[in-house]
Amino acid sequence: MKQVKYLFLILPMLISLTGCIWVDDRPGYYNAEETVIYINRTNYIVDNYINGEYVGAVMPFDRLYVYSRYLDGRNEYYSVCRDCHLEWGPTFFTLYDGEVFRIYLESTGMYLVE
C-alpha cells in the first residue's frame, strides 16, 4: 500500500520532467505583473506597441522586457522595423495574472509563441 502512495507522489513529478512543459504563470498570485518579452532576431531596431501605446524599441538580436499589472485580458500588439519594410501584427493576445508572453521578431515575418 505504501508503494501505491509513493507512486501518486512521484508520478506527477516524473511526467513534468519528461515532457516539454513550460508553465510561466504563477497560480495563486493575484495582481501579479504580466510580462511581454520581445525577442528580436533581425539586424534592425524594432519599435513595439501594445494597445496603441509605444512600449519601447528592441535592438538587433536583443530582448525587450515589458512588465505591467495592467495587461490582464485581451491586448493588441504591433511592431514595426526602423529603416526596413518589416512589420508584425496587429495581433491579439490574452494574458492573466503573472503570465509571460513571448513575441519572436524574425525577418521572415511574425512568429508568435504563447
C-alpha positions as a LaTeX table, in Angstrom:
\begin{tabular}{lrrr}
\hline
Residue & $x$ (\AA) & $y$ (\AA) & $z$ (\AA) \\
\hline
Met1 & 0.00 & 0.00 & 0.00 \\
Lys2 & 2.93 & 2.34 & 0.71 \\
Gln3 & 4.24 & 1.78 & $-2.80$ \\
Val4 & 0.97 & 2.98 & $-4.33$ \\
Lys5 & 1.02 & 6.05 & $-2.09$ \\
Tyr6 & 4.53 & 6.98 & $-3.21$ \\
Leu7 & 3.62 & 6.37 & $-6.84$ \\
Phe8 & 0.97 & 9.09 & $-6.65$ \\
Leu9 & 3.56 & 11.48 & $-5.25$ \\
Ile10 & 6.32 & 10.66 & $-7.71$ \\
Leu11 & 4.30 & 10.18 & $-10.91$ \\
Pro12 & 3.28 & 13.85 & $-11.42$ \\
Met13 & 6.87 & 14.94 & $-10.89$ \\
Leu14 & 8.18 & 12.43 & $-13.44$ \\
Ile15 & 5.58 & 13.44 & $-16.01$ \\
Ser16 & 6.50 & 17.11 & $-15.69$ \\
Leu17 & 10.23 & 16.36 & $-16.03$ \\
Thr18 & 9.98 & 14.13 & $-19.08$ \\
Gly19 & 7.87 & 16.35 & $-21.33$ \\
Cys20 & 8.38 & 19.77 & $-22.84$ \\
Ile21 & 6.16 & 21.51 & $-20.34$ \\
Trp22 & 6.78 & 25.19 & $-19.73$ \\
Val23 & 4.49 & 26.99 & $-17.35$ \\
Asp24 & 5.22 & 30.67 & $-16.85$ \\
Asp25 & 2.11 & 31.62 & $-14.96$ \\
Arg26 & 2.23 & 31.59 & $-11.19$ \\
Pro27 & $-1.12$ & 30.35 & $-9.86$ \\
Gly28 & $-2.23$ & 31.88 & $-6.62$ \\
Tyr29 & $-0.70$ & 35.29 & $-7.33$ \\
Tyr30 & $-3.34$ & 37.93 & $-7.80$ \\
Asn31 & $-2.40$ & 41.27 & $-9.28$ \\
Ala32 & 0.97 & 39.84 & $-10.23$ \\
Glu33 & 2.83 & 41.58 & $-13.04$ \\
Glu34 & 2.36 & 40.29 & $-16.54$ \\
Thr35 & 5.43 & 40.18 & $-18.76$ \\
Val36 & 5.74 & 40.57 & $-22.52$ \\
Ile37 & 9.14 & 39.66 & $-23.95$ \\
Tyr38 & 10.09 & 40.84 & $-27.44$ \\
Ile39 & 12.89 & 38.70 & $-28.89$ \\
Asn40 & 14.45 & 40.40 & $-31.90$ \\
Arg41 & 16.09 & 38.02 & $-34.36$ \\
Thr42 & 16.71 & 40.62 & $-37.06$ \\
Asn43 & 19.52 & 43.03 & $-37.94$ \\
Tyr44 & 17.22 & 46.01 & $-37.34$ \\
Ile45 & 15.90 & 48.12 & $-34.50$ \\
Val46 & 12.19 & 47.36 & $-33.97$ \\
Asp47 & 9.65 & 49.72 & $-32.34$ \\
Asn48 & 6.91 & 47.98 & $-30.34$ \\
Tyr49 & 3.38 & 48.96 & $-29.38$ \\
Ile50 & 0.80 & 47.37 & $-27.07$ \\
Asn51 & $-2.78$ & 48.60 & $-27.35$ \\
Gly52 & $-1.57$ & 51.53 & $-29.46$ \\
Glu53 & 0.96 & 52.73 & $-26.87$ \\
Tyr54 & 4.69 & 52.74 & $-27.52$ \\
Val55 & 6.44 & 50.35 & $-25.10$ \\
Gly56 & 9.99 & 50.62 & $-26.40$ \\
Ala57 & 12.47 & 49.62 & $-29.06$ \\
Val58 & 14.44 & 46.41 & $-29.17$ \\
Met59 & 17.95 & 46.38 & $-30.61$ \\
Pro60 & 19.16 & 43.80 & $-33.14$ \\
Phe61 & 19.49 & 40.31 & $-31.64$ \\
Asp62 & 18.41 & 41.57 & $-28.22$ \\
Arg63 & 15.35 & 41.37 & $-25.97$ \\
Leu64 & 12.91 & 43.90 & $-24.59$ \\
Tyr65 & 11.03 & 43.12 & $-21.37$ \\
Val66 & 7.72 & 44.89 & $-20.69$ \\
Tyr67 & 6.30 & 44.48 & $-17.17$ \\
Ser68 & 2.82 & 45.65 & $-16.23$ \\
Arg69 & $-0.02$ & 44.94 & $-13.82$ \\
Tyr70 & $-2.48$ & 46.27 & $-16.40$ \\
Leu71 & $-2.16$ & 43.75 & $-19.23$ \\
Asp72 & $-4.82$ & 41.38 & $-17.87$ \\
Gly73 & $-7.19$ & 40.30 & $-20.60$ \\
Arg74 & $-7.05$ & 40.78 & $-24.35$ \\
Asn75 & $-4.37$ & 43.04 & $-25.82$ \\
Glu76 & $-3.16$ & 44.04 & $-29.25$ \\
Tyr77 & 0.46 & 44.28 & $-30.24$ \\
Tyr78 & 2.10 & 45.79 & $-33.28$ \\
Ser79 & 5.79 & 46.06 & $-34.14$ \\
Val80 & 7.49 & 47.95 & $-36.95$ \\
Cys81 & 11.08 & 47.85 & $-38.11$ \\
Arg82 & 13.07 & 51.06 & $-38.37$ \\
Asp83 & 14.67 & 51.58 & $-41.79$ \\
Cys84 & 13.18 & 48.44 & $-43.37$ \\
His85 & 9.87 & 47.04 & $-44.61$ \\
Leu86 & 9.13 & 44.54 & $-41.83$ \\
Glu87 & 6.00 & 44.75 & $-39.67$ \\
Trp88 & 4.49 & 42.33 & $-37.17$ \\
Gly89 & 0.81 & 42.43 & $-36.27$ \\
Pro90 & $-1.51$ & 43.84 & $-35.35$ \\
Thr91 & $-2.23$ & 40.63 & $-33.44$ \\
Phe92 & $-4.25$ & 39.96 & $-30.33$ \\
Phe93 & $-3.10$ & 38.03 & $-27.27$ \\
Thr94 & $-4.57$ & 37.37 & $-23.83$ \\
Leu95 & $-2.73$ & 37.45 & $-20.51$ \\
Tyr96 & $-3.81$ & 36.62 & $-16.99$ \\
Asp97 & $-2.22$ & 37.35 & $-13.60$ \\
Gly98 & 1.52 & 36.75 & $-13.68$ \\
Glu99 & 1.74 & 35.20 & $-17.15$ \\
Val100 & 4.64 & 35.66 & $-19.55$ \\
Phe101 & 4.12 & 36.15 & $-23.30$ \\
Arg102 & 6.98 & 35.93 & $-25.82$ \\
Ile103 & 6.96 & 37.56 & $-29.24$ \\
Tyr104 & 9.66 & 36.48 & $-31.68$ \\
Leu105 & 10.50 & 39.12 & $-34.28$ \\
Glu106 & 12.07 & 37.46 & $-37.31$ \\
Ser107 & 12.87 & 38.76 & $-40.79$ \\
Thr108 & 10.58 & 36.17 & $-42.35$ \\
Gly109 & 7.65 & 37.88 & $-40.66$ \\
Met110 & 5.87 & 37.46 & $-37.42$ \\
Tyr111 & 6.46 & 34.31 & $-35.40$ \\
Leu112 & 4.27 & 34.09 & $-32.33$ \\
Val113 & 4.58 & 31.69 & $-29.38$ \\
Glu114 & 2.25 & 31.72 & $-26.39$ \\
\hline
\end{tabular}
